[in-house]
Structure formats: C-alpha cells, structure tokens
Amino acid sequence: MSYRKITGPLVIATHNEGKLWELKQLLGPYGIEVISAGSLNIPEPEETEDSFQGNALLKARAAAHRAQLPAFADDSGLCVEALGGAPGIYSARWAGANRDFKVACERVRQELEASGVQPPFRANFTCALAIVWPDGHEDVFEGQVDGVLVFPPRGEKGFGYDPIFKPDELDKTFGEMMSAEKHALPGDGSRALSHRARAFQALSRACL
Ligand code: ITT
C-alpha cells in the first residue's frame, strides 16, 4: 500500500472541540491549513461501523465528499477490560445527549461496581485517524495507550474520560496533565504518550 503526502488544506471532520484542539496542535508544526467541518456546515454522519477505523473512515469520507477536499477524521474511545471493551466505540454515547462526561465516568464506575471486579481496572484509550481524498484514496492509522482507571476522577484538564484514566507511564491522570504533555510528539522520535499522538506519529511518518 502506498501512502499519500498531505500538502494543501485539510478538513478536520470532528464536531468535538477537545479533539479539534488537539488535532490542530498536532498538525500546527507542519504548516498545513486546517478547516473545521463545523465552519463548512458539514453535518455529523451517523457512526454505523463496528470499529474505530471503520467509523473514522466513514466520517472522513462524508467530509471529503461534501467539501471536495482531503478530510481528516478521528474516532476514539475508552475500552475497559472488565467491561468487555465497553464503552469502546460507544464512548461518546455513554455521555448522553448532553455530552456530559461526568455522567459517562460515573456510569463506568457503576458498571465496574456491578461487575464485582476489584481494582486495578485495566483500560486503554484507542484512536483511529483516517484521511480520505475526494478521489477515493484512503489512509488510516491507529494508536493505543494502556493504563488504569481511577475513582474518584482526578483533574479538571483535558476532556471526555481524561480525569479517570491514568496511563501506565505516569503517576497522574490525563485530566491532571497539561494538554501539551498528553499529546506531545517527542523530538527524538521516541514514543508519544496519548493514543491520539501515537496514531498521529504513525500518520506523520507516512503522510507528512
Ligand atoms: P466526532 O465524532 O465529531 O469526532 P465524538 O465526540 O462523537 O466527535 P467519537 O465518536 O470518536 O467522537 O467518540 C469518542 C469519545 O471518547 C469522545 O466523545 C471522548 O469523550 C472520548 N475520548 C476520545 N479521546 C479522548 C481523549 O483523548 N480523552 C478523553 N476522552 C476521549
């Protein structure tokens, strides 16, 4: 398979402000013009696939088709071992219509309590990043970070499930980290920390 280099403007097909911010930070150093799907009034497609990569491709395809520009989408989520990988691709839905992630984090806690499993609660964050071109060319990359869940939630930074996830590499949750620390791309080529930054590292080596 051959990857295609990204040069010109790129539509970011996400309606999640937290993700949009992180993706802009990651793309910033490459000097690529980015346009948000929201600013082009591109609607959010229904996520009907059964994998992170499938849903990332679905979102990028819809935006590339509408904008007639290459489009970049992220599908990601928290997978909890003792819950059989849930919420996984349904991570956004667990926050309900109001996108309240305090509710989503509490649901994770309650489901773990109901399962009777004792800590440590192993989990991972997974991120698939897809780039789709208007002529149908597609590239997709995945990144993952392993860790444990902590209750009560810790930290006010980040977004989504960040306050309950502590990566194995550090003694603080994503919610207690400056975002630059969470998604930093080490200059020496060593492994990034977050699932999104790890997927982006693979993408940048192939396409930037
Ligand atoms: P788009 O589809 O518009 O990109 P979304 O929020 O619906 O936005 P997803 O379908 O990929 O995105 O849902 C993934 C959810 O998992 C998301 O809403 C986050 O709350 C959560 N999530 C993903 N990455 C995360 C991260 O780095 N930190 C905390 N939570 C994260």
Boltz pocket constraint, residues with backbone or C-beta under 6 A from the ligand:
constraints:
  - pocket:
      binder: B
      contacts: [[A, 13], [A, 14], [A, 15], [A, 16], [A, 19], [A, 44], [A, 47], [A, 59], [A, 74], [A, 75], [A, 76], [A, 77], [A, 78], [A, 88], [A, 89], [A, 91], [A, 92], [A, 101], [A, 125], [A, 126], [A, 158], [A, 159], [A, 160], [A, 161], [A, 162], [A, 174], [A, 194], [A, 196]]
      max_distance: 6.0
